[in-house]
Every structure is written in structure tokens, then in C-alpha cells.
Amino acid sequence: MSNFQIGLTVLIGISVFGVVTFYLDFWRETRTQKERE
């Protein structure tokens, strides 16, 4: 693999990890709000 492909893979990995983390936090907040009602 070339340096460009490695950089691209790292960028995609960070993006996916960030989106998943954000989605899990959002899902957890909505679930706790429903339990409070």
C-alpha cells in the first residue's frame, strides 16, 4: 500500500469511529429520556 492509501484508510477509520461514538451517545440520551417519563 502507498502512503496515500494508508492516510485514506486512517481518515476513513477515524470518521467511522467518530460517527459511531456520536450515534451511541445520541441513542443512549434518547433512551434515558424515555425512561425518566
WOTAPE-V985609 format. One record per residue. N is the residue number from 1. RES is the residue in one small letter. PHI is phi in whole degrees, 0 to 359 (* if undefined). PSI is psi in degrees with one decimal (* if undefined). OMEGA is omega in whole degrees, 0 to 359 (NA if undefined). Layout:
n:N res:RES phi:PHI psi:PSI omega:OMEGA
n:N res:RES phi:PHI psi:PSI omega:OMEGA
This chain:
n:1 res:m phi:* psi:143.7 omega:178
n:2 res:s phi:275 psi:167.5 omega:180
n:3 res:n phi:300 psi:-35.8 omega:180
n:4 res:f phi:297 psi:-44.1 omega:180
n:5 res:q phi:295 psi:-38.6 omega:179
n:6 res:i phi:296 psi:-45.6 omega:179
n:7 res:g phi:298 psi:-40.8 omega:180
n:8 res:l phi:295 psi:-42.7 omega:179
n:9 res:t phi:298 psi:-42.1 omega:180
n:10 res:v phi:296 psi:-43.0 omega:180
n:11 res:l phi:298 psi:-45.7 omega:180
n:12 res:i phi:296 psi:-39.8 omega:179
n:13 res:g phi:298 psi:-44.0 omega:179
n:14 res:i phi:295 psi:-41.0 omega:181
n:15 res:s phi:297 psi:-46.9 omega:180
n:16 res:v phi:297 psi:-43.2 omega:181
n:17 res:f phi:298 psi:-41.5 omega:180
n:18 res:g phi:295 psi:-42.8 omega:181
n:19 res:v phi:295 psi:-43.1 omega:181
n:20 res:v phi:296 psi:-42.9 omega:180
n:21 res:t phi:297 psi:-44.2 omega:180
n:22 res:f phi:297 psi:-42.0 omega:181
n:23 res:y phi:295 psi:-40.8 omega:180
n:24 res:l phi:295 psi:-42.0 omega:179
n:25 res:d phi:297 psi:-43.5 omega:181
n:26 res:f phi:296 psi:-44.1 omega:181
n:27 res:w phi:295 psi:-39.1 omega:181
n:28 res:r phi:294 psi:-39.5 omega:181
n:29 res:e phi:294 psi:-44.0 omega:181
n:30 res:t phi:295 psi:-35.2 omega:180
n:31 res:r phi:291 psi:-41.1 omega:181
n:32 res:t phi:291 psi:-34.3 omega:179
n:33 res:q phi:295 psi:-38.7 omega:180
n:34 res:k phi:293 psi:-36.3 omega:181
n:35 res:e phi:291 psi:-29.4 omega:182
n:36 res:r phi:290 psi:-30.8 omega:185
n:37 res:e phi:293 psi:* omega:NA
